[in-house]
Amino acid sequence: MTDQTTTATKAQAPLRQSWAKRLFSTPEFGPMILLLVMIVVFTSINPDFLSLRNVGNALTFTVELGLIALAMTLLMTAGEFDLSVGSVFGFTPVVMWTLFNADVMPLPLAFAVAICVATMFGMFSGMFVTRLKIPSFLVTLGMMLVIRGAALWLTDGFPQRTWSTEDQWLATVLVGDFCIGGEGDFCRGGLRIYMSLIWFIVLAFVLHYVLAKARFGNWIQAAGGNPQAARNRGVPVARVKMLLFMLTSAMAGLAGVISSIRVSAANPNSGTSYELEVIAMVVIGGTALMGGRGTIIGTILGVLILRLMSNGIVMIGVPGLAYKLFIGAIILGMMVLHSGLERRNNDGA
Amino acid sequence: MTHPSTSTPLIEMRNIEKYYGRIHALRNVNLTIGKGEIVGLLGDNGAGKSTLIKVLSGAVPYTSGSIHIAGKEVMLNSTNDAIDAGIETIYQDSALVSQLSIARNLFLGREITKGPFNKMDLEHMNEVAADLLKRVGISKNIPPSTPIGSLSGGERQAVAIARAMYFDSELIILDEPTNNLGVAETQGVLQFVRDAKAQGHSCIFIAHNIHHVFQVVDRMVVMRRGEIAADDLTPDTSSILDVENIITGDHLAA
């Protein structure tokens, strides 16, 4: 019995942590501070940064990538990622508008078909990864090219017509806008909110619940952290990953459709290189690239950081072309921070 | 093949054969484990120990033969089948997820949920976990929300064993539980095994370190080349040298 007590006392000291320390060691803490600093700096240089108009604009563009990032957070927590989301983002609206414009079916049905196609792409990727044990990097790289190629080939590279959306309820539900406290067609002096933002908020709540509170979330984290241990406990790791691939692809498709309605064009080339931006958003937020740990709250912060950065540096007069430089620096900085936290958390290992 | 077990044995493997393609991994394996018995499973690398364990834990299907638990034949087609049948395997590196908390690991795959959306009852899970940690002798100062990654090797084994005891596993299979542990921690783990026996659990204890095996087991089974080479050795009747000779066998030169 004495042996046991010595065993136990060894690890006690580092585990007693104050509240401040615990807050500091959450993965969301770093991105939170960065976001606050960015807002303060941008606003102090250009007060218009926090104007309702600018916030409304920034939020509009934010959600489309944000939707993909939410799903990608779950997928990456499970230890996989998907490089084909940008291609799915471009392909899905092309399918939907082609079906609709050719009078094959009404818009809602075309939407359903297009999202099903997107989900199937995810299922293919998932099958390659879970059944054939091919790394998701290679599988989704292949899928990325296949889907992009299909979109270009189907359309001969031309954008699809999308301007007959006025009386489509689906378009209103997905991207309709309303105005809070402003007046006139341009919502002067008010905040213009697009429906897509509402969707983003709803889905963020749902996926946060799934990842952090639900049993499925425990399985997701276990699948990414130690898949063999999860399998030994009877967790259906392959099914979990498959579902997440399908979810991610479906979300990429939805984001693509929303974008196509907003900009009135279904361009087979749209979404190019979105996959890397989405992955950057997720890892900046504190989700581990290799899986096991993920946070939706962090991803929301990551999404805001990247989008506000691109908006902010233009507003304070930095040439927009330098955007990537800042993003790269932020990614590197955040990775240093997160790897430091990781080491601290695994001290006893 | 007769043992002093008075009643029906807990586990009985009859004529188990296992082929991996052309490789004959298990040859006519007959093994019984009594209730509350700690059996040491010994053998050199490639002797068939891990295959035997994988068969018992439902991780790989056997080619022929049958497995009986408390006299009834069972089908172990998946890990879940084995867990449901009361067989819990604690693998060396893949027992726990280091990123997850103690409580989340304890209930992994068997989470306590409430409500229609499968919400985990973390409060309840943490309570049970704290209680279990106290029972296996880990200090109560480690909160159940601590990630496994910050525990020592011995504490991790304790958590894994506590999990098996909590889910009332009749048979706990320990795969190299004392590997990479210090002296004090090893003694701690061996004590957990004795405690498990005291509470009526049977154990299969696999370790390369025969000294550790000798300290806890009631009986030793030696495997060589996929066969059971001996299954009635006890620490009282055999010396460590005897056992080592059986493990290496005459076949070594061949």
Chai-1 contact restraints between the chains, C-beta under 6 A:
chainA,res_idxA,chainB,res_idxB,connection_type,confidence,min_distance_angstrom,max_distance_angstrom,comment,restraint_id
A,D3,B,A184,contact,1.0,0.0,6.0,A-B,restraint_1
A,D3,B,Q187,contact,1.0,0.0,6.0,A-B,restraint_2
A,D3,B,G188,contact,1.0,0.0,6.0,A-B,restraint_3
A,Q4,B,G137,contact,1.0,0.0,6.0,A-B,restraint_4
A,Q4,B,G188,contact,1.0,0.0,6.0,A-B,restraint_5
A,T6,B,A184,contact,1.0,0.0,6.0,A-B,restraint_6
A,T7,B,G154,contact,1.0,0.0,6.0,A-B,restraint_7
A,T7,B,A184,contact,1.0,0.0,6.0,A-B,restraint_8
A,T7,B,E185,contact,1.0,0.0,6.0,A-B,restraint_9
A,T7,B,G188,contact,1.0,0.0,6.0,A-B,restraint_10
A,A8,B,I138,contact,1.0,0.0,6.0,A-B,restraint_11
A,A8,B,S139,contact,1.0,0.0,6.0,A-B,restraint_12
A,A11,B,S152,contact,1.0,0.0,6.0,A-B,restraint_13
A,Q12,B,N141,contact,1.0,0.0,6.0,A-B,restraint_14
A,L15,B,I142,contact,1.0,0.0,6.0,A-B,restraint_15
A,L15,B,T146,contact,1.0,0.0,6.0,A-B,restraint_16
A,K213,B,K119,contact,1.0,0.0,6.0,A-B,restraint_17
A,A214,B,N118,contact,1.0,0.0,6.0,A-B,restraint_18
A,A214,B,K119,contact,1.0,0.0,6.0,A-B,restraint_19
A,R215,B,E111,contact,1.0,0.0,6.0,A-B,restraint_20
A,R215,B,T113,contact,1.0,0.0,6.0,A-B,restraint_21
A,R215,B,N118,contact,1.0,0.0,6.0,A-B,restraint_22
A,R215,B,M120,contact,1.0,0.0,6.0,A-B,restraint_23
A,N218,B,R104,contact,1.0,0.0,6.0,A-B,restraint_24
A,N218,B,E111,contact,1.0,0.0,6.0,A-B,restraint_25
A,Q221,B,L100,contact,1.0,0.0,6.0,A-B,restraint_26
A,A222,B,V97,contact,1.0,0.0,6.0,A-B,restraint_27
A,A222,B,L108,contact,1.0,0.0,6.0,A-B,restraint_28
A,G225,B,V97,contact,1.0,0.0,6.0,A-B,restraint_29
A,G225,B,Q99,contact,1.0,0.0,6.0,A-B,restraint_30
A,N226,B,S94,contact,1.0,0.0,6.0,A-B,restraint_31
A,N226,B,V97,contact,1.0,0.0,6.0,A-B,restraint_32
A,Q228,B,S94,contact,1.0,0.0,6.0,A-B,restraint_33
A,A229,B,S94,contact,1.0,0.0,6.0,A-B,restraint_34
A,A229,B,A95,contact,1.0,0.0,6.0,A-B,restraint_35
A,A229,B,L96,contact,1.0,0.0,6.0,A-B,restraint_36
A,A229,B,V97,contact,1.0,0.0,6.0,A-B,restraint_37
A,N232,B,T79,contact,1.0,0.0,6.0,A-B,restraint_38
A,N232,B,S94,contact,1.0,0.0,6.0,A-B,restraint_39
A,R233,B,L108,contact,1.0,0.0,6.0,A-B,restraint_40
A,R233,B,G109,contact,1.0,0.0,6.0,A-B,restraint_41
A,G234,B,T79,contact,1.0,0.0,6.0,A-B,restraint_42
A,G234,B,N80,contact,1.0,0.0,6.0,A-B,restraint_43
A,G234,B,I83,contact,1.0,0.0,6.0,A-B,restraint_44
A,G234,B,G109,contact,1.0,0.0,6.0,A-B,restraint_45
A,V235,B,G109,contact,1.0,0.0,6.0,A-B,restraint_46
A,G292,B,Q99,contact,1.0,0.0,6.0,A-B,restraint_47
A,R293,B,Q99,contact,1.0,0.0,6.0,A-B,restraint_48
A,N345,B,P147,contact,1.0,0.0,6.0,A-B,restraint_49
A,N345,B,G149,contact,1.0,0.0,6.0,A-B,restraint_50
A,N346,B,G149,contact,1.0,0.0,6.0,A-B,restraint_51
A,D347,B,S150,contact,1.0,0.0,6.0,A-B,restraint_52
A,G348,B,S150,contact,1.0,0.0,6.0,A-B,restraint_53
A,G348,B,L151,contact,1.0,0.0,6.0,A-B,restraint_54
A,G348,B,S152,contact,1.0,0.0,6.0,A-B,restraint_55
A,A349,B,G149,contact,1.0,0.0,6.0,A-B,restraint_56
